[in-house]
Amino acid sequence: MHIVSAVKAEGLACVRGGRSVFAGLNLAVAAQSLLVVEGPNGSGKTSLLRILAGLIPAAAGEVVFTTAAGQINDPEERGRLVGWLGHLDAAKPQLTPAEVLAFFARLYRAPSSPSGLLREIGLERSATIPCVHLSTGQRKRLALARLKMSGRPVWLLDEPLASLDEHGKSLVLRFLREHCAAGGVAIIASHEPLGLEASLLRLQ
């Protein structure tokens, strides 16, 4: 995994539909650390993650990833270092979990075995069932496996515990611990307490 030693944002502002969502937002997260973003619906949690990922532009301010090669503030370059877990699972309904992970293994040039990951997330018995027949929680686990397979140093997760049973939630927490222990950065928008050591950013 390429190492990002820090993710920083200074003076970020977000405007959606002509309305100011937040302004003057600063954050700093070092490698091996986790930041939890909390706030009521509409406070801009998802928008903040999308700005950090380079998916949407900020109305003001700057996001910088610090790497061994220098500082990266270009959104497209940042995006190559980001693993994203959002509300959409990126699984085509006609494909099976095995086919989905095989595709992403090629895309990410992942060393991980898709079959091993399917066992790890508890979908080995459903590996050949089209994703349209999976439950919401099973599809969420599949998206989690895709995130792990990405090998990206910065993970951005939007409500990762939603739709998961207790085993699925424990899987998310384990993957987060392992990611940070390996030198990664994780920034998570969540309404649920994670029970992990983390910094907190509260949006109003």
C-alpha positions as CSV (number, residue, x, y, z in Angstrom):
1,M,0.0,0.0,0.0
2,H,1.3,3.5,-0.9
3,I,1.6,5.5,2.3
4,V,-0.2,8.8,2.8
5,S,1.3,10.3,5.9
6,A,-1.5,12.9,6.3
7,V,-4.8,14.1,5.0
8,K,-5.4,17.8,5.6
9,A,-8.1,20.3,4.7
10,E,-8.1,24.0,5.3
11,G,-10.9,26.5,5.0
12,L,-13.2,24.1,3.2
13,A,-16.6,25.3,2.2
14,C,-19.5,23.4,0.6
15,V,-22.5,24.9,-1.3
16,R,-25.3,22.6,-2.5
17,G,-28.3,23.9,-4.4
18,G,-27.3,27.5,-3.6
19,R,-27.2,26.8,0.1
20,S,-24.1,27.0,2.3
21,V,-23.7,23.6,3.9
22,F,-20.5,24.3,5.8
23,A,-17.7,26.8,5.6
24,G,-14.2,27.4,7.2
25,L,-13.8,23.6,7.9
26,N,-10.4,22.4,8.9
27,L,-9.2,18.8,9.5
28,A,-6.0,16.9,9.8
29,V,-5.7,13.1,10.0
30,A,-2.3,11.3,10.2
31,A,-1.4,7.8,8.9
32,Q,-2.6,5.0,11.2
33,S,-5.4,7.2,12.4
34,L,-9.2,7.3,12.1
35,L,-11.5,10.3,12.0
36,V,-15.2,10.0,12.6
37,V,-17.5,12.7,11.2
38,E,-20.8,13.2,13.0
39,G,-23.7,15.5,12.5
40,P,-27.4,15.6,11.7
41,N,-28.9,14.8,8.3
42,G,-28.1,17.6,5.9
43,S,-25.0,18.8,7.8
44,G,-22.7,17.8,4.9
45,K,-21.1,14.6,6.1
46,T,-21.4,12.9,2.7
47,S,-20.5,16.1,0.8
48,L,-17.3,16.4,2.9
49,L,-16.3,12.8,2.0
50,R,-17.0,13.5,-1.7
51,I,-14.9,16.6,-1.6
52,L,-12.0,14.8,0.1
53,A,-12.3,12.0,-2.5
54,G,-12.2,14.6,-5.4
55,L,-15.7,13.6,-6.5
56,I,-17.1,17.1,-6.2
57,P,-15.3,20.5,-5.9
58,A,-15.2,22.5,-2.7
59,A,-16.7,26.0,-2.9
60,A,-13.5,27.2,-1.1
61,G,-10.5,25.8,0.6
62,E,-8.0,23.1,-0.2
63,V,-7.5,19.4,0.4
64,V,-3.9,18.1,0.5
65,F,-2.6,14.5,0.8
66,T,1.0,14.3,2.0
67,T,3.0,11.4,0.6
68,A,6.7,10.4,0.4
69,A,6.7,12.0,-3.1
70,G,5.3,15.3,-1.9
71,Q,1.9,17.0,-1.4
72,I,-1.0,16.2,-3.7
73,N,-3.9,18.7,-4.0
74,D,-5.2,17.8,-7.5
75,P,-8.6,16.1,-7.1
76,E,-7.9,13.5,-9.8
77,E,-4.6,12.5,-8.3
78,R,-6.1,12.3,-4.8
79,G,-8.8,10.1,-6.2
80,R,-6.2,7.4,-7.2
81,L,-5.3,7.1,-3.5
82,V,-8.9,6.8,-2.2
83,G,-10.9,3.7,-1.4
84,W,-14.6,4.6,-1.3
85,L,-17.5,2.9,0.5
86,G,-20.7,4.7,0.0
87,H,-24.4,3.9,-0.2
88,L,-24.1,2.4,-3.6
89,D,-22.4,-1.0,-3.7
90,A,-20.9,-1.0,-7.2
91,A,-22.2,-4.5,-7.9
92,K,-24.0,-5.2,-11.1
93,P,-27.1,-7.1,-10.3
94,Q,-26.6,-9.8,-13.0
95,L,-23.0,-10.6,-11.8
96,T,-22.2,-13.0,-9.0
97,P,-20.1,-12.0,-6.0
98,A,-17.2,-14.1,-7.4
99,E,-17.5,-12.2,-10.7
100,V,-17.6,-8.8,-9.0
101,L,-14.5,-9.4,-6.9
102,A,-12.7,-11.0,-9.9
103,F,-13.4,-7.8,-11.9
104,F,-12.1,-5.5,-9.1
105,A,-9.1,-7.8,-8.5
106,R,-8.1,-7.1,-12.1
107,L,-8.9,-3.4,-11.8
108,Y,-6.9,-2.9,-8.6
109,R,-4.2,-5.5,-9.5
110,A,-4.9,-6.9,-6.1
111,P,-2.8,-9.5,-4.5
112,S,-5.8,-10.7,-2.5
113,S,-7.6,-13.8,-3.5
114,P,-11.2,-13.2,-4.4
115,S,-12.2,-16.6,-3.0
116,G,-10.3,-15.9,0.2
117,L,-12.1,-12.6,0.6
118,L,-15.5,-14.2,-0.1
119,R,-14.8,-16.6,2.8
120,E,-13.7,-13.8,5.0
121,I,-16.9,-11.8,4.5
122,G,-19.1,-14.8,4.8
123,L,-20.3,-15.0,1.2
124,E,-18.6,-18.2,0.1
125,R,-21.8,-20.1,-0.1
126,S,-23.4,-17.3,-2.1
127,A,-20.4,-16.8,-4.5
128,T,-22.3,-18.0,-7.6
129,I,-25.7,-16.3,-6.9
130,P,-26.4,-13.2,-8.9
131,C,-26.1,-10.1,-6.8
132,V,-29.7,-9.2,-7.5
133,H,-30.7,-12.0,-5.1
134,L,-28.4,-10.9,-2.2
135,S,-29.7,-9.1,0.8
136,T,-28.8,-5.5,1.5
137,G,-26.4,-6.6,4.2
138,Q,-24.7,-9.2,1.9
139,R,-24.2,-6.5,-0.8
140,K,-22.7,-4.3,1.9
141,R,-20.2,-7.0,2.8
142,L,-19.3,-7.4,-0.8
143,A,-18.7,-3.6,-1.1
144,L,-16.5,-3.9,2.0
145,A,-14.5,-6.7,0.4
146,R,-14.0,-4.4,-2.7
147,L,-12.7,-1.7,-0.4
148,K,-10.2,-4.0,1.2
149,M,-9.1,-5.3,-2.2
150,S,-8.5,-1.7,-3.5
151,G,-5.2,-1.4,-1.5
152,R,-5.8,2.4,-1.4
153,P,-4.2,4.2,1.6
154,V,-7.1,6.5,2.3
155,W,-10.5,5.0,3.1
156,L,-13.6,7.2,3.0
157,L,-16.7,5.4,4.4
158,D,-20.2,6.7,4.5
159,E,-22.3,5.0,7.2
160,P,-20.4,1.7,6.9
161,L,-22.4,0.0,9.7
162,A,-25.8,0.6,8.1
163,S,-27.8,-2.5,7.0
164,L,-25.3,-4.9,8.7
165,D,-26.0,-7.4,11.4
166,E,-23.6,-7.7,14.4
167,H,-21.2,-10.0,12.6
168,G,-21.1,-7.6,9.6
169,K,-20.4,-4.7,11.9
170,S,-17.6,-6.5,13.6
171,L,-16.1,-7.2,10.2
172,V,-16.1,-3.5,9.3
173,L,-14.4,-2.7,12.6
174,R,-11.8,-5.4,12.1
175,F,-11.0,-4.2,8.6
176,L,-10.7,-0.6,9.9
177,R,-8.3,-1.7,12.6
178,E,-6.2,-3.7,10.1
179,H,-6.2,-0.8,7.6
180,C,-4.9,1.7,10.1
181,A,-2.4,-0.7,11.6
182,A,-0.9,-1.1,8.2
183,G,-0.4,2.6,7.9
184,G,-3.7,3.7,6.4
185,V,-6.0,6.6,7.0
186,A,-9.7,6.2,7.5
187,I,-12.4,9.0,7.6
188,I,-15.9,7.8,8.4
189,A,-19.3,9.5,8.5
190,S,-21.4,7.6,10.9
191,H,-24.5,8.0,13.1
192,E,-23.5,4.9,15.1
193,P,-20.7,4.8,17.7
194,L,-17.8,2.7,16.4
195,G,-16.2,1.8,19.6
196,L,-12.7,2.5,18.1
197,E,-10.1,5.0,19.1
198,A,-10.7,8.0,16.8
199,S,-10.7,11.7,16.5
200,L,-14.1,13.4,16.1
201,L,-15.3,16.1,13.8
202,R,-18.8,17.4,14.5
203,L,-20.7,19.2,11.8
204,Q,-23.7,21.4,12.7
